[in-house]
Amino acid sequence: MSTSYVTPSSTPDAGAPGGDPVVPPSAAGSPGFGPASRLTCRECGSSYALGAAYACEECFGPLEVGYDFVDVTRERIEAGPPSIWRYSCLLPVAAYAGDEPNLNPGFTRLVRADNLARALGMTGTLWVKDDSGNPTHSFKDRVVAVAQSAARRLGLSTIACASTGNLANAVAAAAARAGQHSVVVIPSDLEAGKVLSTAAYGGILLAVDGNYDDVNRLCSELVGDPLTEDWGFVNVNLRPYYAEGSKTVGYEIAEQLGWRLPQQVVAPIASGSLLTKVDKAFREFISLGLIEDTAYKVFGAQATGCSPVAQAFRAGQDVVRPVRPDTIAKSLAIGNPADGPYALDVVRRTGGSIEDVTDAEVVEGIRLLAETEGIFAETAGGVTVATLRKLIASGALDPAAETVILNTGDGLKTLDAISNVVGVTATIPPDVDRVTEILAARAASAASAGS
Ligand SMILES: *Cc1c(COP(=O)(O)O)cnc(C)c1O
């Protein structure tokens, strides 16, 4: 494929798989879409012009961005900014030129977690990709930044979303920064930390009496309504672009490891998009010759109270049967995950596994990561750490192999999860003697515990 959008006059690729119809370009041909050239159906391969579309007109399969990559080199990436925009040559929006205000997320730290590895009996190197360092403290800033750029290209003036919490923060903040309108729709039972921080950014925030799947359904109906003509729902009609933002997690892991892949990755699953896009990122780097083609396994993590993908994995099924979520890991509480079947494919193809953990284990996971590495994760991070432990215990994950786990959010947003299990050591008057007493009591109990 020789077509690229370096030249605005270029035409979209006519060689779609199976000779399926190529819709004439509308937004396609705009240099603003970078190397993206089309939307392609993940099921039947039909191609469409770039636009605010997410379902195939032929088979209703989900659409994905197709590219004609040009000039992708390590040098070009390394010369880019310390944000997701260093990977513009691999994203469906043009290089960020500095004239479009956004939150510049990404390039978060990859933390070597020796203490956690030791606590879990791992001899291989363990890393935490810590996305709590993003502007609104979750990995969702990545997907929103890409969707927001696509919304601009498509002339959509309001950005909207159906959210389990972190997306709400990310959309409201990104809109505020860019001077756009936002409409954020959430289930009414979300954590106060997520609701209030979203509200602080302004914009319209609608709490729906129902769960995330009800919220998602409402937003899908709104997409067809004339009322929302100039709205881009980042995870509905802009979903193909949004999803590509998650690839940057995978790119960063490979680049930060010194342009190579880890042997194992553990990712939390809500809709399943993040997990599938980390794999896509790895495969793109390999096929573009940026890294060596070394074997890796992708593992998925869910909370038992919302574990439809883990259940399908265990049952050996390709279809994911929807569940009604009931877990403290609300950011992962999607009972009918759109990318569940694709997550199953990735995990099975790479030889990984999917496990789920109870809410009590989630809390233990949060504490373990905080106490060993000084990283305070939200419930989703607790799910991932607890799942790592479970995968080691079951033998599915090799404790001697190099492993990266994803911490996707910040514990300050989910304080309720730990408010009953941690607290002050003692409440005292401002008196040195009381401090001495408490330290002595601590030393004594530590000694008796150790004897
Ligand atoms: C949204 C989210 C995920 C997973 O998202 P996918 O829908 O599977 O892409 C993971 N962790 C946190 C904290 C999230 O907010």
PDBQT file of the ligand as one rigid body, heavy atoms in Angstrom, charges set to zero:
ROOT
HETATM    1  C1  LIG A 501     -11.124   2.211  31.573  1.00  0.00    +0.000 C 
HETATM    2  C2  LIG A 501     -10.159   1.618  32.496  1.00  0.00    +0.000 A 
HETATM    3  C3  LIG A 501      -9.502   0.392  32.240  1.00  0.00    +0.000 A 
HETATM    4  C4  LIG A 501      -9.737  -0.541  31.088  1.00  0.00    +0.000 C 
HETATM    5  O1  LIG A 501     -10.330  -0.077  30.000  1.00  0.00    +0.000 OA
HETATM    6  P1  LIG A 501     -10.781  -0.918  28.731  1.00  0.00    +0.000 P 
HETATM    7  O2  LIG A 501     -12.215  -0.557  28.569  1.00  0.00    +0.000 OA
HETATM    8  O3  LIG A 501     -10.601  -2.380  28.986  1.00  0.00    +0.000 OA
HETATM    9  O4  LIG A 501      -9.941  -0.397  27.634  1.00  0.00    +0.000 OA
HETATM   10  C5  LIG A 501      -8.556  -0.024  33.131  1.00  0.00    +0.000 A 
HETATM   11  N1  LIG A 501      -8.267   0.678  34.234  1.00  0.00    +0.000 NA
HETATM   12  C6  LIG A 501      -8.868   1.835  34.524  1.00  0.00    +0.000 A 
HETATM   13  C7  LIG A 501      -8.496   2.524  35.781  1.00  0.00    +0.000 C 
HETATM   14  C8  LIG A 501      -9.818   2.360  33.671  1.00  0.00    +0.000 A 
HETATM   15  O5  LIG A 501     -10.408   3.517  33.984  1.00  0.00    +0.000 OA
ENDROOT
TORSDOF 0
